[in-house]
Amino acid sequence: MENWKRAVVAGAAGASVMFFLNRRSTAGIIFAGVSLATLASEYPDKFAEIRERMPDYVERGTNFLDVVSRVGERLAEATERRSMDWLEALLRS
């Protein structure tokens, strides 16, 4: 990759992060798009491969979020039961 393209990718990615941190999401998305477009122009084969695998990535991400939400629900239930047991034990004393 040429030096000027590296500078564009690094600058746009850095600006994107800064805008997201400052809660300016529209500008952050624009700079992230510039960074990704520059990378896509340099590595079109890799981006085509990623686009072909995108449904698999989305499915894996959805499955991961389902598992995380189930774990969170079970932790909340366990915490609720534990606090109720603690309260009952306190009231019995």
Secondary structure, DSSP 8 states (H G I E B T S, - for coil): --HHHHHHHHHHHHHHHHHHHTT-HHHHHHHHHHHHHHHHHH-HHHHHHHHHHHHHHHHHHHHHHHHHHHHHHHHHHHHHHHHHHHHHHHHH-
